[in-house]
Structures are given as C-alpha cells and as structure tokens.
Amino acid sequence: MTVSDPSMARTDGEHLSASIVIRAYNEEAHIGRLMEGLRAQRVQPHEVILVDSGSTDSTVTIAQHYGARIVRIAKEDFTFGRALNIGCEAAEGDILVFVSAHVYPTHETWLGDLLGPFSDDRVVLSYGGQLGGDTNKYSEHRLFAQWFPQEAAFPQESYFCNNANCAVRRSVWETLNYDDALTGLEDLDWAKRAQAEGGWLAYVPKASIVHIHEETWAQVRNRYRREAIALRHIDSAAHFSFVDFISLFTANVTSDFRVALKHKMFLKEWRSIILFRFNQFYGALQGHRDPPELSRALKRRFYYPTSETHNHPDSAFQNNVEGRIDYANLSTGKSEQ
C-alpha cells in the first residue's frame, strides 16, 4: 500500500509528546538559531535535550539559556549512534525528534508536520526535507534536492532517511537501539532494521530545515569515506570500485556543469563542483574496501545525478511563505553569547 500524503494516515495515535534530541560539539555559531526556531513552533516539544560531547565554546551555555537539558558524553566515547542512544535514554516523550545542532527549521509548522505521520500507529519513523545554507557547496545543494524531493512518501519503500531532521517512535527505539559501533549512517541502519520488522517510514518534505555545512575539502572526503565504511556493514551487497569512482565523478560533474551553466553560475562554481565531486567519490572509494556489489537502489539514491527538474532550488517547501519563520525579526537571528 502506498499513500502519497501522510495526512491520510489513521488518527488513533493523537496527542503524542515529543522530545527534541540534539547532538552537539562546539556549535555556538548555529545552536542559537536552532533554539529560536524550536521556540517559534506552533506545536511545542515536551523537552529539548542537548547531548554534548565536550564542547569548549558557548554551545552548552546558549542551549541552557533556551531551557535545554544537558546530557554529556565523553569526547573519546562519542559515536553517532551512542550519542543518540544516550539522548533517547534521557528523553521522556512518546516521539524522539532528532535535529543536528547546525540546522534550523524553515517554518513554524515544522514539528507538527514531522509528527503528523505518527497518528498512524504503523509508522515508526518520519523525516523531513532539507535545504542547504549559504555556506554549503554548490554540488551539495544538488544532493539535497536529489535526496529530499518535493514528493511525500507514505509509506516509503526504501529505508533511506537522515537523522539531521528525523523522528522515531520511542517504544520502538526501546527494543531497537542505534548501533553505537557504526562510523555513520546509523539512521539508515536503524530504519532498515525497523522496516524489516514491519514498521512504516514516512517522508514529509514540508517538514523542512536548513542544513548548514562549512566543511573543508578534507572534511567532505572524510565524511563520505566514513559513511561508505558504515554502508558496507549495513548493506552486505555494498561495492564501490575505481570504475564507479571515474564514471560517477564524470557523470555528476557533467550534470552539475550543465545546471550551473543554465543558472549562470558556472564561472563562479566550476572549481567547487570539481573539488566537491572528487572528494565525495574518492572518499567513497576509500571507504569501500572491495565489499560485494552495492544495491542498485541505494547507489542511485546516494550517488547518481538526477534530472535537472529535480535540482532546481525553488522547491515547494522552500518557497511556501505561509508559516515561514522570519529569523531576522526574532529576538536573535544569531547565537546568544
């Protein structure tokens, strides 16, 4: 069964409380805007929990200013899955909502939209749309448009999701913790296992956030290398060869060049496009050490360029003015110091 709109779900699971869980390390430049976005929501969370892994800046102070409860994990003990499990263990809500510390919601209906699918008790996970910020690389904007299209999916067939903007049912997490040994993609691993047990996943594009990345090229490469290592453990059919590296690098650079030319951004972005795609796929090549063949569906979702129509920045959830948060006119559009 496939339903295109999560609002068509059954309504036997209403009035669920939500706990926001944020993983953070030295995020003073961004955490204030996220907390302002949470404060502006029409549906308010039951609590906000910050899992801090040893910040040495003002991250904790800013979060506490907004009423967040602080849970700590030693920096040397940090993994993405372990930090989430610690935050989930401390949470009290029926629904556990995960957001990265360097994101902020675009609309005041974000949380309500993300929680909507849980009115159907078959839903175990929902995730929302993502947009890049001003500092994101040009090709990453293209990736966000590819990974987070305008069309809702309910239930979703694949186990793709992203914990930068995601919610899971607490009762399911209690019997299905995150894998704290993975180097990344703990969200896909959890979704795959939950889906295998009959749980439904929902994609809600209008529950959108802006996801800010300010990475060096080495950090881009390491991120994709780390995720490739994790993918090999999640998908036993995973494989990424030197031929994949060459063909996918060429295909994506060509696709990005074509769109950049159309939008009159080629002269500004051509070098960034080459460097991003090289580090993306070279990192993936490093992370795959001759495991079996990567499943076709996941390879397409992670790597292949999409048609130009799916990569235009003027997406429906970006341009929806109704309910949009005006951060410039909030008490602060920047982090509280």
C-alpha positions as CSV (number, residue, x, y, z in Angstrom):
1,M,0.0,0.0,0.0
2,T,1.3,3.5,-0.9
3,V,-0.3,6.7,0.3
4,S,1.1,9.9,-1.1
5,D,0.2,12.2,1.8
6,P,0.9,11.5,5.4
7,S,-2.2,13.4,6.4
8,M,-4.2,10.4,5.1
9,A,-2.9,8.3,8.0
10,R,-5.2,6.9,10.6
11,T,-5.9,9.1,13.6
12,D,-5.6,6.6,16.5
13,G,-2.3,7.8,17.8
14,E,-3.0,11.5,18.6
15,H,-1.6,13.7,21.4
16,L,1.9,12.2,21.3
17,S,4.5,14.2,23.2
18,A,7.9,15.0,21.5
19,S,11.4,15.1,22.9
20,I,13.9,17.0,20.8
21,V,17.4,15.4,20.9
22,I,20.3,17.4,19.6
23,R,23.9,16.1,19.3
24,A,26.5,18.9,19.5
25,Y,30.1,19.7,19.7
26,N,31.3,23.4,19.5
27,E,28.2,24.6,17.7
28,E,27.9,28.1,19.2
29,A,27.7,29.7,15.7
30,H,24.5,27.8,15.0
31,I,22.8,26.5,18.1
32,G,21.0,29.8,18.9
33,R,19.2,30.0,15.6
34,L,18.0,26.4,16.0
35,M,16.7,27.1,19.5
36,E,14.9,30.2,18.2
37,G,13.3,28.0,15.5
38,L,12.2,25.5,18.1
39,R,10.7,28.3,20.3
40,A,8.7,29.6,17.2
41,Q,7.0,26.2,16.6
42,R,3.2,26.1,16.8
43,V,3.4,22.6,18.3
44,Q,5.9,22.8,21.2
45,P,8.0,19.9,22.3
46,H,7.8,18.3,25.7
47,E,11.5,19.0,26.2
48,V,14.8,19.7,24.4
49,I,17.8,17.6,25.3
50,L,21.3,18.6,24.2
51,V,23.8,15.7,24.1
52,D,27.2,17.5,24.3
53,S,30.4,15.7,23.6
54,G,32.8,18.0,25.3
55,S,32.2,21.5,23.8
56,T,34.8,24.1,24.7
57,D,32.8,27.1,23.4
58,S,29.5,28.6,24.4
59,T,27.3,25.8,23.0
60,V,26.1,24.5,26.4
61,T,25.5,28.0,27.8
62,I,23.4,29.0,24.8
63,A,21.3,25.8,24.9
64,Q,20.7,26.2,28.7
65,H,19.6,29.8,28.0
66,Y,16.8,28.4,26.0
67,G,15.9,25.8,28.6
68,A,17.5,22.7,27.1
69,R,18.5,19.9,29.4
70,I,22.2,18.9,29.0
71,V,23.3,15.3,28.8
72,R,27.0,14.7,28.4
73,I,29.1,12.1,26.6
74,A,32.9,12.0,26.8
75,K,34.5,13.0,23.5
76,E,36.5,9.8,23.4
77,D,33.3,7.8,23.8
78,F,31.4,9.5,21.0
79,T,29.9,7.7,18.1
80,F,26.8,9.0,16.3
81,G,24.7,6.0,17.5
82,R,26.0,6.1,21.1
83,A,25.2,9.8,21.5
84,L,21.7,9.2,20.1
85,N,21.1,6.3,22.5
86,I,22.2,8.4,25.5
87,G,19.8,11.2,24.4
88,C,17.0,8.8,23.8
89,E,17.5,7.2,27.2
90,A,17.2,10.6,28.9
91,A,14.1,11.6,27.0
92,E,10.6,11.3,28.2
93,G,8.5,11.9,25.1
94,D,6.5,9.4,23.0
95,I,8.3,10.6,19.9
96,L,12.1,11.2,19.7
97,V,12.9,14.0,17.3
98,F,16.5,14.3,16.1
99,V,18.0,17.5,14.7
100,S,21.6,18.4,14.1
101,A,22.9,21.4,16.0
102,H,23.8,23.2,12.7
103,V,20.3,23.1,11.3
104,Y,17.2,25.3,11.8
105,P,13.5,24.8,10.7
106,T,12.2,26.9,7.9
107,H,8.6,27.0,9.1
108,E,6.7,27.3,12.4
109,T,4.7,24.2,11.4
110,W,7.9,22.0,11.1
111,L,7.5,20.0,14.3
112,G,3.7,19.4,13.7
113,D,4.4,18.3,10.2
114,L,7.1,15.9,11.3
115,L,4.9,14.4,14.0
116,G,1.9,14.1,11.7
117,P,2.6,10.6,10.3
118,F,2.7,9.1,13.9
119,S,-1.1,9.4,14.1
120,D,-0.9,6.1,12.3
121,D,0.4,3.5,14.7
122,R,2.2,1.6,12.0
123,V,4.6,4.5,11.5
124,V,7.9,4.1,13.3
125,L,9.9,6.9,11.6
126,S,9.4,10.1,9.8
127,Y,11.9,12.5,8.3
128,G,11.6,15.9,6.6
129,G,13.1,17.9,3.7
130,Q,16.5,19.6,3.8
131,L,17.9,22.7,2.1
132,G,21.5,23.9,2.1
133,G,22.6,27.2,3.6
134,D,24.7,30.0,2.0
135,T,28.0,28.2,3.0
136,N,27.1,24.8,1.5
137,K,28.9,23.8,-1.6
138,Y,27.1,24.1,-4.9
139,S,27.0,20.4,-5.5
140,E,25.7,19.7,-2.0
141,H,22.7,21.8,-2.8
142,R,22.2,19.5,-5.8
143,L,22.5,16.5,-3.5
144,F,19.9,17.9,-1.1
145,A,17.4,18.3,-3.9
146,Q,18.1,14.7,-5.0
147,W,17.8,13.2,-1.6
148,F,14.9,15.3,-0.4
149,P,12.5,15.7,-3.3
150,Q,9.1,17.6,-3.2
151,E,7.0,14.4,-3.3
152,A,5.9,12.9,0.0
153,A,6.2,9.1,0.6
154,F,3.9,7.3,2.9
155,P,4.8,4.5,3.5
156,Q,8.2,4.8,1.9
157,E,9.6,1.7,0.2
158,S,13.3,2.2,0.8
159,Y,15.0,2.7,4.2
160,F,16.6,6.0,3.3
161,C,16.3,8.7,5.9
162,N,18.5,11.3,7.7
163,N,18.9,12.0,11.4
164,A,19.6,15.7,10.8
165,N,15.8,16.0,10.6
166,C,14.1,12.9,11.8
167,A,11.7,11.4,14.4
168,V,11.2,7.9,15.7
169,R,8.7,6.2,18.0
170,R,10.2,5.8,21.4
171,S,8.5,2.5,22.1
172,V,10.3,1.1,19.0
173,W,13.6,2.5,20.0
174,E,13.4,0.9,23.4
175,T,13.6,-2.5,21.7
176,L,15.7,-1.4,18.8
177,N,18.6,0.8,19.9
178,Y,21.0,2.6,17.5
179,D,24.2,0.7,16.6
180,D,26.9,2.5,18.5
181,A,29.7,0.9,16.6
182,L,28.9,2.3,13.2
183,T,31.1,5.1,11.8
184,G,28.0,6.8,10.3
185,L,24.6,6.1,8.7
186,E,23.3,4.9,12.0
187,D,19.9,6.3,10.8
188,L,19.8,4.0,7.7
189,D,20.8,1.0,9.7
190,W,18.0,1.7,12.3
191,A,15.5,2.3,9.6
192,K,16.4,-0.8,7.7
193,R,16.0,-3.0,10.8
194,A,12.7,-1.3,11.9
195,Q,11.3,-1.7,8.4
196,A,12.3,-5.3,8.3
197,E,10.1,-5.8,11.5
198,G,7.1,-4.3,9.7
199,G,7.5,-0.6,10.7
200,W,6.4,2.1,8.2
201,L,8.6,5.0,7.3
202,A,7.3,8.4,6.1
203,Y,8.9,11.2,4.2
204,V,7.4,14.6,4.8
205,P,9.0,17.2,2.6
206,K,7.2,20.2,4.1
207,A,8.8,19.5,7.5
208,S,11.9,21.2,6.2
209,I,15.1,22.5,7.7
210,V,18.2,24.4,6.5
211,H,21.2,22.2,7.0
212,I,24.4,24.2,7.2
213,H,27.8,22.8,6.3
214,E,31.1,24.7,6.4
215,E,33.5,21.9,5.6
216,T,37.0,21.8,4.2
217,W,37.6,19.6,1.3
218,A,39.3,17.1,3.6
219,Q,36.2,17.1,5.8
220,V,34.0,16.4,2.8
221,R,36.2,13.5,1.8
222,N,36.3,12.0,5.3
223,R,32.5,12.3,5.7
224,Y,31.9,10.2,2.6
225,R,34.6,7.8,3.5
226,R,33.1,7.3,6.9
227,E,29.7,6.8,5.5
228,A,31.0,4.3,2.9
229,I,32.6,2.3,5.7
230,A,29.3,2.2,7.6
231,L,27.3,1.3,4.4
232,R,29.4,-1.8,3.9
233,H,28.2,-3.0,7.3
234,I,24.6,-2.1,6.7
235,D,24.3,-3.4,3.1
236,S,26.0,-6.7,2.6
237,A,25.8,-6.1,-1.2
238,A,27.8,-2.9,-1.0
239,H,30.5,-2.3,-3.5
240,F,32.2,0.8,-5.0
241,S,35.0,0.3,-7.5
242,F,37.5,2.5,-9.2
243,V,35.3,2.3,-12.3
244,D,32.4,3.6,-10.2
245,F,34.6,6.4,-9.0
246,I,35.5,7.5,-12.5
247,S,32.1,7.1,-14.0
248,L,30.1,8.7,-11.2
249,F,32.6,11.6,-10.8
250,T,32.4,12.3,-14.5
251,A,28.6,11.9,-14.7
252,N,28.0,14.2,-11.7
253,V,30.4,16.9,-12.7
254,T,28.9,17.0,-16.2
255,S,25.4,17.2,-14.7
256,D,26.4,20.0,-12.3
257,F,28.2,21.9,-15.0
258,R,25.1,21.8,-17.2
259,V,22.8,23.1,-14.4
260,A,25.3,25.7,-13.4
261,L,25.6,27.0,-16.9
262,K,21.8,27.3,-17.2
263,H,21.6,29.2,-13.9
264,K,24.6,31.4,-15.0
265,M,26.7,30.2,-12.1
266,F,29.4,28.2,-14.0
267,L,32.2,30.7,-13.7
268,K,31.7,31.0,-10.0
269,E,31.2,27.4,-9.2
270,W,33.1,25.2,-11.7
271,R,36.1,24.7,-9.4
272,S,33.9,24.0,-6.4
273,I,31.9,21.4,-8.4
274,I,35.1,19.5,-9.4
275,L,36.5,19.5,-5.9
276,F,33.3,18.5,-4.2
277,R,32.6,15.6,-6.5
278,F,36.2,14.4,-6.4
279,N,36.2,14.4,-2.6
280,Q,32.8,12.8,-2.4
281,F,33.6,9.9,-4.6
282,Y,37.2,9.5,-3.7
283,G,36.1,9.3,-0.1
284,A,33.5,6.7,-1.0
285,L,36.2,4.7,-2.9
286,Q,38.4,4.8,0.2
287,G,35.6,3.7,2.4
288,H,34.7,0.7,0.3
289,R,37.5,-1.9,0.5
290,D,36.3,-4.4,-2.0
291,P,33.0,-5.4,-0.4
292,P,30.2,-7.0,-2.6
293,E,28.1,-5.1,-5.1
294,L,26.2,-2.1,-3.8
295,S,22.4,-2.5,-4.3
296,R,21.1,-0.5,-7.3
297,A,18.5,1.4,-5.3
298,L,20.9,2.8,-2.7
299,K,23.6,3.5,-5.3
300,R,21.1,5.6,-7.2
301,R,20.0,7.4,-4.1
302,F,23.4,8.2,-2.8
303,Y,25.5,8.8,-6.0
304,Y,23.7,9.2,-9.3
305,P,22.8,12.6,-10.7
306,T,19.1,13.3,-11.2
307,S,17.3,15.2,-13.9
308,E,17.6,18.9,-14.0
309,T,14.0,19.4,-13.0
310,H,14.6,17.7,-9.6
311,N,17.5,20.0,-8.8
312,H,16.1,23.5,-9.2
313,P,16.4,25.4,-5.9
314,D,12.9,26.8,-6.0
315,S,11.3,23.8,-4.3
316,A,7.8,23.8,-2.9
317,F,8.8,23.5,0.7
318,Q,11.4,26.3,0.3
319,N,9.0,28.8,-1.2
320,N,6.0,28.2,0.9
321,V,5.6,31.6,2.6
322,E,2.8,30.7,5.0
323,G,4.2,30.0,8.4
324,R,7.8,30.7,7.4
325,I,10.0,31.8,10.3
326,D,11.5,35.2,9.9
327,Y,14.7,34.8,11.9
328,A,15.8,38.4,11.3
329,N,12.9,39.6,13.4
330,L,13.1,37.1,16.2
331,S,14.8,38.1,19.5
332,T,18.0,36.9,17.9
333,G,18.9,35.6,14.4
334,K,22.3,34.6,15.7
335,S,23.5,32.6,18.6
336,E,23.1,34.0,22.1
337,Q,26.5,34.8,23.6
